[in-house]
Amino acid sequence: MYLHLGQDTVITTKSIIGIFDIDRCTVSKKTRDFLTAAEKRGDVVNVSYELPKSFIVCRENGRVKVYISQLSSKTLLKRHKDGTNKILQSEIN
């Protein structure tokens, strides 16, 4: 199954490690350090240039990749849980 992160970005749900609220999680220094290191490695993808609300950590081809999305973590979790991406999956295939 696939998850639409916003704009034209779609990822497979199997690759998802976690979906996080950006305001709540970036309070932690460890999280900020993780995001800074990922950005330095070139493993951060900004899905939109709007105000970021969440970040999604994925493992793709053995590498950790971070997607920054304008959609809230609650919206993304609801999409994933409800399986509303089934329509999107059939459109992609």
Secondary structure, 3 states (H helix, E strand, C coil): CEEEEECCEEEEHHHEEEEEEHHHHCCCHHHHHHHHHHHHHCCEEECCCCCCCEEEEEEECCEEEEEEECCCHHHHHHHHHHCCCHHHHHHHC
